[in-house]
């Protein structure tokens, strides 16, 4: 073959290779772009459908599925909110549906300006006769359902997400995007990709081969330790075909302190040693990543035999992570298992719970179950407490305070109890947190004070009741207490107990209220004295009549010499100031004898008498 023909042939081959590569690149770009757009659209539809539930609120479908009507004003407000959200998200419609007798109805829906102009705004429980079988099947699906369909409103790609209300009835939320909008996005993106691909093909071809590997490595590798970083983890999770994996996120507690004291070079050495340690103990298909300055990630598939828990628990705090200098570390770990889309986020949630609960390892599935059970329990308990108030089942119990010297009852303390519908009696520990969260603690104080006044009004018996700083900071409650005190025939028989922590934190407010009580003739003592503040000279400025010792001090007086000496000296000091000293939670004879030796005469506890619904 002549030499010129050879050059022409190679040129033709070169052009052919170029155009093949170009078209291959354009086709690849088209498919990649299309895939990403479709993935983004699906994610956008999913997020929108889930958001419908939050826009409508948890109680909305409880009402709808219970067969109760939704007012026109509420429905219009919800429709307006959904319409604004659909417009903001650039979607055609967002809505919610219910299934009744095999037919689909709209429980809420957005609308467009065109719908308003044409008078086609969807109303509450409008039937949807165009519902497809796939639409109906979505009510029984545990996964989001995608569908492409055509109806009187247009040609859409839709998503349906199933939810269950508090009564166990299902409903779905959905979102639509028009196919024309979708095709327009695809066409625009592909056209732009083709132009960009043609323009930059030669430049990309020249530098890609040399630069790609280095770029990929620098982006996905932690420069200080050489281990894969969070970019590599996210990329692997996104691209892998394995949908169920196990991920542990480990936080090294002391690393920030190490970095600030020794410098980042030493802290990086510590992390490198820890990464190597975990890598050597991970199964063959496991991976180790450095997520952040003080975080490590361990990833494994379910085909691996060794559990991540075992790898983490095998880490020994007593072995130094670095020997020059000697550095020891501890760690917390959160573990998540399941769908890869939420794997990283769920592992971080579990890690936060591990830190809060001071546990080495917490699994996300356990956190979710505990939180869900706690929420259900709190709602049930709040309802039970409200019913107890409504049905006069909040009752006082009375525990005698004995004078161990005279062998007589000095007074009774009034203690709140809640009687359940079945007659079971609950102590405050059972319901007090709900009272505080529901702001019903003031109602408890009113109820208790009223019931105690009814009990003791016609007697000459002395009695005491607890008062908190929140009670006196509530103007209506403090006025109520003052009014009842003025009407009581023998106010000197009433003893108000203030907690020591409240007396310190709200000193001026407590002092003012105590003066009011004292002017009415009542007595005042400080409760739980010795729990942490124990500043008697400061407390004495409140002009109190006595002290009630902290339960922790009393329960250990017979076994703890320091407690005994503290109480003995306190009693002597209180006698000089003419203050009564009361010990509660006296549960056995050993405690009572030790208190008597220390000089305490007034005692309260199960050793003498338990709380009862009546007085002796």
KOLVO-959275 format. One line per field, with one value per residue (C-alpha): residue in three letters; x, y, z. Coordinates in Angstrom, 2 decimals. Example, Ala and Ser with C-alpha at 12.3 -4.5 7.8 and 13.67 -1.06 7.14 Angstrom:
BEGIN
rest: [ALA_SER] $
c1: [12.30_13.67] $
c2: [-4.50_-1.06] $
c3: [7.80_7.14] $
This chain:
BEGIN
rest: [UNK_UNK_UNK_UNK_UNK_UNK_UNK_UNK_UNK_UNK_UNK_UNK_UNK_UNK_UNK_UNK_UNK_UNK_UNK_UNK_UNK_UNK_UNK_UNK_UNK_UNK_UNK_UNK_UNK_UNK_UNK_UNK_UNK_UNK_UNK_UNK_UNK_UNK_UNK_UNK_UNK_UNK_UNK_UNK_UNK_UNK_UNK_UNK_UNK_UNK_UNK_UNK_UNK_UNK_UNK_UNK_UNK_UNK_UNK_UNK_UNK_UNK_UNK_UNK_UNK_UNK_UNK_UNK_UNK_UNK_UNK_UNK_UNK_UNK_UNK_UNK_UNK_UNK_UNK_UNK_UNK_UNK_UNK_UNK_UNK_UNK_UNK_UNK_UNK_UNK_UNK_UNK_UNK_UNK_UNK_UNK_UNK_UNK_UNK_UNK_UNK_UNK_UNK_UNK_UNK_UNK_UNK_UNK_UNK_UNK_UNK_UNK_UNK_UNK_UNK_UNK_UNK_UNK_UNK_UNK_UNK_UNK_UNK_UNK_UNK_UNK_UNK_UNK_UNK_UNK_UNK_UNK_UNK_UNK_UNK_UNK_UNK_UNK_UNK_UNK_UNK_UNK_UNK_UNK_UNK_UNK_UNK_UNK_UNK_UNK_UNK_UNK_UNK_UNK_UNK_UNK_UNK_UNK_UNK_UNK_UNK_UNK_UNK_UNK_UNK_UNK_UNK_UNK_UNK_UNK_UNK_UNK_UNK_UNK_UNK_UNK_UNK_UNK_UNK_UNK_UNK_UNK_UNK_UNK_UNK_UNK_UNK_UNK_UNK_UNK_UNK_UNK_UNK_UNK_UNK_UNK_UNK_UNK_UNK_UNK_UNK_UNK_UNK_UNK_UNK_UNK_UNK_UNK_UNK_UNK_UNK_UNK_UNK_UNK_UNK_UNK_UNK_UNK_UNK_UNK_UNK_UNK_UNK_UNK_UNK_UNK_UNK_UNK_UNK_UNK_UNK_UNK_UNK_UNK_UNK_UNK_UNK_UNK_UNK_UNK_UNK_UNK_UNK_UNK_UNK_UNK_UNK_UNK_UNK_UNK_UNK_UNK_UNK_UNK_UNK_UNK_UNK_UNK_UNK_UNK_UNK_UNK_UNK_UNK_UNK_UNK_UNK_UNK_UNK_UNK_UNK_UNK_UNK_UNK_UNK_UNK_UNK_UNK_UNK_UNK_UNK_UNK_UNK_UNK_UNK_UNK_UNK_UNK_UNK_UNK_UNK_UNK_UNK_UNK_UNK_UNK_UNK_UNK_UNK_UNK_UNK_UNK_UNK_UNK_UNK_UNK_UNK_UNK_UNK_UNK_UNK_UNK_UNK_UNK_UNK_UNK_UNK_UNK_UNK_UNK_UNK_UNK_UNK_UNK_UNK_UNK_UNK_UNK_UNK_UNK_UNK_UNK_UNK_UNK_UNK_UNK_UNK_UNK_UNK_UNK_UNK_UNK_UNK_UNK_UNK_UNK_UNK_UNK_UNK_UNK_UNK_UNK_UNK_UNK_UNK_UNK_UNK_UNK_UNK_UNK_UNK_UNK_UNK_UNK_UNK_UNK_UNK_UNK_UNK_UNK_UNK_UNK_UNK_UNK_UNK_UNK_UNK_UNK_UNK_UNK_UNK_UNK_UNK_UNK_UNK_UNK_UNK_UNK_UNK_UNK_UNK_UNK_UNK_UNK_UNK_UNK_UNK_UNK_UNK_UNK_UNK_UNK_UNK_UNK_UNK_UNK_UNK_UNK_UNK_UNK_UNK_UNK_UNK_UNK_UNK_UNK_UNK_UNK_UNK_UNK_UNK_UNK_UNK_UNK_UNK_UNK_UNK_UNK_UNK_UNK_UNK_UNK_UNK_UNK_UNK_UNK_UNK_UNK_UNK_UNK_UNK_UNK_UNK_UNK_UNK_UNK_UNK_UNK_UNK_UNK_UNK_UNK_UNK_UNK_UNK_UNK_UNK_UNK_UNK_UNK_UNK_UNK_UNK_UNK_UNK_UNK_UNK_UNK_UNK_UNK_UNK_UNK_UNK_UNK_UNK_UNK_UNK_UNK_UNK_UNK_UNK_UNK_UNK_UNK_UNK_UNK_UNK_UNK_UNK_UNK_UNK_UNK_UNK_UNK_UNK_UNK_UNK_UNK_UNK_UNK_UNK_UNK_UNK_UNK_UNK_UNK_UNK_UNK_UNK_UNK_UNK_UNK_UNK_UNK_UNK_UNK_UNK_UNK_UNK_UNK_UNK_UNK_UNK_UNK_UNK_UNK_UNK_UNK_UNK_UNK_UNK_UNK_UNK_UNK_UNK_UNK_UNK_UNK_UNK_UNK_UNK_UNK_UNK_UNK_UNK_UNK_UNK_UNK_UNK_UNK_UNK_UNK_UNK_UNK_UNK_UNK_UNK_UNK_UNK_UNK_UNK_UNK_UNK_UNK_UNK_UNK_UNK_UNK_UNK_UNK_UNK_UNK_UNK_UNK_UNK_UNK_UNK_UNK_UNK_UNK_UNK_UNK_UNK_UNK_UNK_UNK_UNK_UNK_UNK_UNK_UNK_UNK_UNK_UNK_UNK_UNK_UNK_UNK_UNK_UNK_UNK_UNK_UNK_UNK_UNK_UNK_UNK_UNK_UNK_UNK_UNK_UNK_UNK_UNK_UNK_UNK] $
c1: [0.00_1.39_2.67_0.06_-2.73_-1.39_-1.49_-5.05_-6.11_-4.70_-6.39_-9.70_-9.21_-8.42_-11.54_-13.61_-12.23_-12.85_-16.47_-17.15_-15.68_-17.62_-20.94_-20.16_-19.43_-22.61_-24.68_-23.05_-23.68_-27.28_-27.91_-26.10_-27.90_-31.23_-30.60_-29.65_-32.64_-35.01_-33.41_-33.72_-37.33_-38.14_-36.44_-38.26_-41.61_-40.88_-39.90_-42.98_-45.34_-43.84_-44.09_-47.85_-48.26_-46.46_-48.35_-51.70_-50.63_-50.83_-54.43_-55.89_-56.35_-57.26_-60.35_-60.97_-60.65_-62.85_-65.66_-65.69_-66.08_-63.32_-64.55_-64.55_-62.18_-59.65_-59.84_-59.33_-56.38_-54.79_-55.46_-53.86_-50.80_-50.50_-50.88_-48.15_-45.88_-46.55_-45.78_-42.59_-41.44_-42.46_-44.82_-48.23_-50.14_-49.64_-52.53_-53.79_-56.28_-58.38_-59.94_-63.55_-65.52_-63.02_-63.25_-60.60_-61.42_-59.35_-58.96_-56.84_-55.36_-53.53_-54.87_-53.51_-54.55_-55.99_-58.11_-59.48_-60.26_-62.07_-63.88_-62.20_-60.72_-60.82_-63.14_-63.06_-63.74_-64.22_-64.27_-61.40_-63.02_-59.83_-57.94_-55.93_-55.45_-51.90_-53.29_-55.56_-52.83_-50.71_-52.99_-51.63_-48.00_-45.14_-42.98_-43.55_-45.36_-44.52_-46.95_-47.26_-50.92_-53.30_-56.54_-58.72_-56.00_-53.21_-50.42_-48.31_-45.65_-46.93_-45.83_-48.00_-46.69_-48.71_-49.21_-51.18_-53.07_-53.26_-56.32_-54.66_-56.38_-54.27_-54.17_-51.79_-50.10_-49.03_-47.27_-47.48_-45.14_-46.33_-44.66_-44.22_-42.21_-40.18_-39.47_-38.57_-36.02_-34.56_-34.38_-32.81_-30.24_-29.35_-28.97_-26.72_-24.75_-24.24_-22.98_-20.71_-19.49_-18.57_-16.84_-14.76_-14.18_-10.68_-9.61_-11.09_-9.46_-6.02_-6.04_-8.54_-6.23_-3.50_-5.66_-8.64_-6.93_-5.13_-8.27_-10.36_-7.78_-7.42_-11.17_-11.85_-8.78_-7.96_-4.63_-3.38_-3.90_-4.20_-7.52_-10.71_-12.84_-16.53_-16.64_-15.53_-18.11_-21.00_-19.94_-19.72_-23.11_-24.70_-23.25_-23.31_-26.00_-26.19_-29.19_-28.84_-25.61_-24.38_-22.57_-20.95_-19.92_-17.36_-16.48_-13.11_-13.86_-10.47_-9.16_-9.96_-8.18_-5.21_-5.06_-5.19_-2.54_-0.11_-0.98_-2.66_0.35_0.01_-3.79_-3.45_-1.04_-3.61_-6.30_-3.99_-3.30_-7.01_-7.90_-5.24_-6.49_-10.06_-8.99_-7.01_-10.08_-12.75_-13.96_-12.68_-15.58_-15.54_-14.31_-12.82_-13.19_-12.11_-15.27_-14.10_-11.42_-12.55_-14.88_-14.32_-16.80_-16.91_-19.01_-19.87_-22.38_-24.68_-22.72_-19.90_-19.75_-18.27_-20.52_-19.35_-20.39_-17.72_-15.03_-15.89_-16.31_-12.90_-11.25_-9.45_-9.36_-6.42_-4.13_-2.57_-3.53_-0.07_3.06_5.17_3.69_1.43_-2.14_-5.30_-8.70_-12.30_-15.09_-18.81_-20.40_-23.72_-24.73_-27.40_-28.55_-30.87_-31.71_-28.66_-30.49_-30.66_-27.70_-25.28_-27.92_-29.31_-25.84_-25.21_-28.55_-27.55_-24.13_-25.79_-27.88_-24.76_-23.18_-26.31_-26.75_-23.02_-23.07_-20.27_-22.62_-26.20_-28.09_-30.49_-33.30_-33.25_-33.33_-36.31_-38.26_-37.52_-38.50_-41.66_-42.71_-41.93_-44.06_-47.02_-46.66_-46.51_-49.65_-51.54_-50.37_-51.30_-54.82_-55.00_-53.85_-56.39_-59.18_-57.99_-58.38_-61.77_-63.07_-61.65_-59.14_-56.23_-56.30_-54.13_-52.38_-51.11_-47.85_-47.29_-44.23_-43.42_-41.79_-39.52_-39.01_-42.64_-43.81_-46.59_-47.53_-46.28_-48.03_-48.97_-47.40_-49.87_-48.69_-50.36_-51.60_-53.47_-56.12_-56.49_-59.86_-59.26_-58.50_-54.73_-52.91_-49.90_-47.21_-46.03_-43.05_-45.57_-47.31_-45.26_-43.31_-46.56_-47.93_-44.91_-44.93_-48.68_-48.45_-50.86_-48.58_-50.38_-53.70_-52.21_-51.25_-54.73_-56.39_-54.16_-54.45_-58.24_-58.55_-56.26_-58.18_-61.39_-59.71_-58.24_-60.49_-62.54_-59.57_-56.67_-54.20_-51.02_-50.21_-47.65_-47.67_-44.92_-44.73_-42.40_-40.95_-43.12_-46.18_-45.35_-44.26_-47.79_-49.78_-53.15_-51.91_-50.15_-53.32_-55.34_-53.06_-53.22_-57.03_-57.43_-55.00_-57.02_-60.15_-58.56_-59.54_-56.14_-53.41_-50.69_-51.37_-50.32_-46.65_-45.39_-42.33_-40.02_-37.24_-33.77_-32.81_-35.80_-34.96_-31.46_-32.41_-35.37_-34.27_-35.98_-39.30_-39.33_-38.46_-41.34_-43.84_-42.59_-43.14_-46.73_-47.27_-45.72_-47.90_-50.94_-49.67_-48.42_-45.09_-42.35_-39.61_-36.94_-37.18_-34.30_-31.73_-28.20_-28.85_-26.08_-26.31_-26.39_-25.85_-27.75_-26.76_-28.09_-31.24_-31.79_-32.43_-35.74_-36.99_-37.94_-39.18_-37.36_-35.33_-36.16_-33.02_-32.27_-33.23_-29.74_-28.19_-30.76_-30.62_-26.85_-26.51_-26.02_-23.32_-21.58_-19.64_-19.48_-23.26_-23.68_-21.30_-22.90_-26.38_-25.18_-23.50_-26.45_-28.87_-26.76_-26.61_-30.36_-31.15_-29.26_-31.36_-34.55_-35.21_-36.93_-35.01_-37.06_-35.70_-37.72_-37.34_-36.64_-37.22_-35.66_-34.70_-30.95_-31.59_-33.98_-31.43_-28.61_-30.83_-31.78_-28.10_-27.45_-30.20_-33.01_-36.43_-38.87_-38.90_-40.98_-40.83_-42.10_-40.45_-43.19_-46.07_-46.56_-48.66_-52.38_-55.61_-56.74_-55.31_-55.05] $
c2: [0.00_3.43_5.56_8.27_5.70_4.41_7.91_8.41_5.08_5.94_9.33_7.69_5.22_8.12_10.04_6.89_6.23_9.87_9.87_6.51_7.80_11.06_9.34_6.88_9.75_11.60_8.45_7.80_11.41_11.14_7.94_9.23_12.55_10.87_8.45_11.26_13.38_10.46_9.65_13.28_13.40_10.22_11.62_14.92_13.14_10.98_13.96_15.86_12.95_12.50_16.25_16.12_14.10_16.77_19.65_18.03_17.08_13.78_14.27_15.12_11.54_10.32_12.53_11.64_7.87_8.04_9.28_12.75_15.84_18.32_21.91_23.90_26.45_23.82_22.07_25.33_26.17_22.75_22.98_26.41_25.13_22.13_24.35_26.72_23.77_22.20_25.51_25.94_22.39_22.91_19.94_19.60_18.36_17.04_15.32_12.68_9.88_7.41_4.12_3.39_0.40_-0.15_3.45_6.15_9.61_12.77_13.72_16.76_18.15_21.11_23.06_25.26_28.67_26.96_24.73_27.79_29.51_26.44_25.70_22.30_22.63_19.29_19.31_17.25_13.53_14.07_10.69_9.77_7.44_7.36_5.56_2.69_-0.73_0.28_3.35_1.14_-1.40_1.41_1.48_-1.96_-1.45_-1.09_0.66_3.82_3.09_4.94_5.19_6.89_7.58_9.91_11.40_14.49_16.69_15.57_13.07_12.51_10.55_9.95_8.50_7.04_6.62_4.65_5.75_4.34_6.61_6.11_3.87_1.51_2.84_3.39_6.39_7.49_10.74_11.47_13.89_14.36_15.85_16.29_14.15_17.22_18.93_15.78_15.41_19.08_18.70_15.62_17.29_20.44_18.53_16.15_18.97_20.85_17.69_17.02_20.55_20.44_16.98_18.04_21.19_19.66_16.21_16.92_18.66_15.91_13.20_14.78_15.22_12.62_9.64_11.31_13.22_10.99_8.46_11.11_13.20_10.26_9.23_12.71_13.16_9.79_9.45_11.05_12.76_12.44_8.71_7.31_5.63_6.09_9.04_9.95_10.61_7.04_5.71_7.68_6.72_3.01_2.99_4.83_2.58_-0.84_-3.32_-4.61_-2.94_-4.25_-3.53_-2.78_0.46_1.49_5.11_5.34_8.58_8.78_10.79_12.23_13.10_16.83_17.14_15.20_17.49_20.67_19.39_17.47_18.88_17.45_15.33_13.22_13.01_11.84_9.11_7.99_7.84_5.97_3.35_3.00_2.68_0.00_-1.77_-1.99_-2.86_-5.83_-7.16_-6.52_-9.47_-9.88_-7.96_-5.23_-1.66_1.00_4.76_7.94_10.04_13.15_14.35_12.01_9.55_6.14_4.12_0.33_-1.11_-4.74_-6.76_-9.35_-12.11_-11.50_-13.86_-11.63_-9.06_-5.43_-5.41_-8.01_-5.95_-2.81_-4.57_-6.22_-2.78_-2.55_0.87_-0.25_-0.65_2.62_3.81_5.40_4.64_7.74_9.52_7.06_7.92_6.08_6.63_5.53_5.45_5.46_3.68_3.82_0.96_0.92_-1.98_-2.02_0.09_1.89_5.19_6.00_3.98_6.84_9.09_6.30_5.31_8.93_8.99_5.83_7.37_10.41_8.11_6.20_9.45_10.60_7.26_6.76_3.36_1.95_0.68_1.59_0.12_2.32_-0.23_-0.30_3.52_3.67_1.07_2.75_6.21_4.92_2.98_5.98_8.31_5.90_5.44_9.18_9.86_7.10_8.30_11.93_10.81_8.72_11.64_14.02_11.51_11.16_14.91_14.96_12.10_13.23_10.40_12.62_11.98_12.83_10.15_10.96_9.84_10.45_12.33_10.84_12.46_9.62_11.23_11.70_8.67_10.80_11.89_15.43_16.06_14.45_15.06_15.16_13.17_13.08_9.80_8.94_6.23_4.50_3.54_0.00_1.24_0.93_3.63_5.35_7.42_10.75_9.08_7.48_10.63_13.69_14.02_14.08_16.73_18.95_18.44_19.07_22.09_20.44_20.62_23.81_21.97_19.20_21.72_23.29_19.89_18.65_21.82_21.83_18.15_18.57_21.60_19.56_16.75_18.82_21.94_20.63_19.08_20.35_18.19_19.73_18.87_19.74_20.05_20.59_23.88_24.57_27.78_27.36_27.44_30.80_32.20_31.48_34.55_32.82_29.85_31.97_34.08_30.88_29.63_32.97_33.07_29.52_30.27_33.31_31.19_28.33_28.48_27.37_28.39_27.69_23.98_24.18_23.59_24.52_22.63_24.37_22.50_23.73_24.04_26.35_28.45_29.03_29.54_31.89_33.32_36.72_35.33_32.52_34.93_37.25_34.39_32.91_36.27_36.21_32.72_33.57_36.67_34.42_32.21_29.22_27.48_26.86_24.23_23.57_20.15_17.91_19.91_18.66_17.53_19.72_23.33_23.01_26.70_27.00_30.62_31.69_29.57_30.98_34.42_33.01_32.86_29.21_26.99_23.78_21.54_18.20_16.18_14.83_11.17_10.25_11.49_9.70_6.35_6.03_7.49_4.06_3.03_6.29_8.09_11.35_11.43_10.74_13.53_15.98_15.31_15.36_18.76_20.10_19.12_20.95_24.05_23.88_23.57_26.80_28.47_26.84_24.97_21.59_18.84_16.14_12.95_11.21_7.77_6.16_2.64_0.45_0.35_0.83_4.19_5.26_4.39_6.24_9.34_9.22_9.12_12.10_14.05_13.85_13.46_13.96_10.99_9.88_6.62_3.10_2.03_4.00_4.14_4.04_6.66_5.87_7.41_8.19_9.58_7.66] $
c3: [0.00_-0.92_2.01_1.44_1.55_4.87_6.39_5.10_6.52_9.96_9.78_8.95_11.75_14.10_13.12_13.40_16.88_17.82_16.69_18.28_21.54_21.21_20.63_23.39_25.76_24.74_25.19_28.58_29.61_28.49_30.46_33.54_33.45_32.86_35.72_38.09_37.06_37.55_40.88_41.97_40.80_42.74_45.83_45.38_45.04_48.10_50.25_49.10_49.87_53.34_53.96_53.27_56.47_58.50_56.83_57.66_61.19_63.07_64.22_60.79_59.60_63.08_62.66_58.99_59.46_62.56_60.30_61.84_59.64_58.90_59.01_55.78_57.29_58.34_54.96_53.08_55.29_54.67_50.91_50.78_52.65_50.33_47.25_48.42_49.14_45.69_44.02_46.03_45.15_41.47_41.55_39.95_42.99_46.53_48.29_50.72_50.05_52.01_50.91_51.79_50.52_47.74_46.49_46.74_48.10_48.50_52.17_51.25_48.02_46.60_43.64_40.89_39.66_36.59_38.80_40.56_37.30_35.98_39.25_39.57_43.07_44.87_47.89_51.07_50.38_46.65_44.94_42.63_40.06_37.90_40.68_39.21_40.74_41.62_43.38_45.50_46.19_47.64_50.71_51.63_50.62_53.08_50.50_48.42_45.15_41.93_39.01_35.63_34.80_32.99_34.34_33.94_35.44_33.12_32.47_35.61_37.36_40.89_44.19_46.94_50.52_53.05_56.66_59.58_61.96_65.74_65.36_62.86_59.74_56.65_54.36_51.64_50.76_47.22_44.91_41.12_38.56_34.98_32.35_30.14_32.89_33.35_29.63_29.40_32.19_30.51_27.12_28.51_30.56_27.73_25.20_27.56_28.24_24.52_23.86_26.86_25.91_22.37_23.55_26.27_24.79_23.54_26.76_28.91_26.78_27.21_30.98_32.25_32.02_34.09_36.52_37.24_39.47_41.51_41.88_42.92_45.48_46.96_47.28_48.85_51.10_54.44_53.78_57.39_57.87_54.33_55.09_53.09_54.21_54.34_50.59_49.93_52.39_50.88_47.35_48.20_49.93_47.01_44.31_45.94_44.93_48.51_50.10_53.65_55.48_59.00_59.84_63.11_63.73_66.54_68.38_70.15_73.29_74.19_70.72_70.86_74.21_72.82_69.80_71.88_74.34_72.10_68.66_65.58_64.62_67.77_67.50_63.88_65.00_67.56_64.87_62.49_65.18_65.95_62.27_61.83_64.95_63.68_60.14_61.41_63.23_60.60_58.49_54.94_53.39_56.02_55.48_57.77_57.19_58.96_58.92_60.79_63.18_65.95_64.19_62.62_60.57_60.28_57.43_56.81_54.79_56.30_54.60_57.07_59.99_62.69_64.33_64.58_68.25_68.99_67.23_69.21_72.56_72.11_72.27_75.62_77.30_79.43_76.41_75.19_71.73_71.47_73.47_72.75_74.62_76.46_75.49_76.44_74.83_75.27_72.75_72.07_69.12_67.33_65.04_62.34_60.20_57.23_54.21_52.85_52.25_55.98_57.20_57.99_59.56_61.75_62.96_64.04_65.90_67.77_68.54_70.13_72.34_73.35_74.52_76.34_78.11_78.69_76.94_74.82_72.08_71.18_68.23_66.30_66.24_70.06_70.22_67.89_69.85_73.19_71.97_70.30_73.41_75.62_73.49_73.56_77.31_77.95_75.89_77.71_81.11_80.37_79.51_82.68_84.85_83.25_83.91_87.52_88.06_86.31_88.46_91.85_91.96_93.09_96.84_99.85_101.88_105.36_106.98_110.65_111.92_115.33_118.32_119.34_122.73_123.77_121.74_120.25_116.73_116.18_112.84_109.54_106.14_103.21_100.21_96.79_95.38_92.18_92.16_88.80_87.34_88.64_92.16_92.03_94.02_92.40_94.14_92.59_90.89_88.53_87.33_88.39_85.12_83.12_85.49_84.86_81.08_80.94_83.30_85.75_88.81_89.91_89.68_91.83_94.52_94.52_94.74_97.54_99.60_99.26_100.23_103.23_104.47_104.26_106.21_109.05_109.30_112.21_114.05_116.14_114.20_112.75_109.12_106.46_102.67_100.07_98.13_95.19_93.81_90.71_92.95_94.48_91.10_89.82_90.98_90.87_92.91_95.53_95.92_96.28_99.08_100.91_100.65_101.98_104.79_105.90_106.07_108.02_111.70_113.07_110.57_113.16_112.58_108.92_108.00_104.54_103.28_100.75_98.96_99.80_96.11_95.52_98.54_97.19_93.53_94.23_97.54_97.38_96.06_98.64_101.45_100.50_100.39_103.66_105.35_104.07_105.45_108.80_109.11_108.67_111.50_109.48_110.01_107.44_107.21_104.59_102.93_101.76_103.72_103.09_99.52_98.13_99.37_103.18_103.89_107.18_108.00_104.61_104.95_108.47_106.91_105.68_109.32_109.06_111.90_111.11_108.79_107.21_106.48_103.01_102.57_101.38_104.63_106.79_105.00_105.59_109.11_110.67_108.15_107.27_109.99_108.06_107.73_111.45_112.47_110.04_111.44_115.06_114.65_112.65_115.44_118.03_115.87_115.16_118.88_119.50_116.80_118.17_114.93_114.73_112.88_111.14_109.61_106.88_105.32_108.66_107.45_110.13_113.79_113.10_111.41_114.19_116.92_115.13_114.70_118.38_119.37_117.10_118.91_116.32_117.92_115.05_112.66_109.71_107.79_107.31_110.58_112.36_109.87_106.09_104.28_104.65_103.33_106.88_110.12_113.38] $
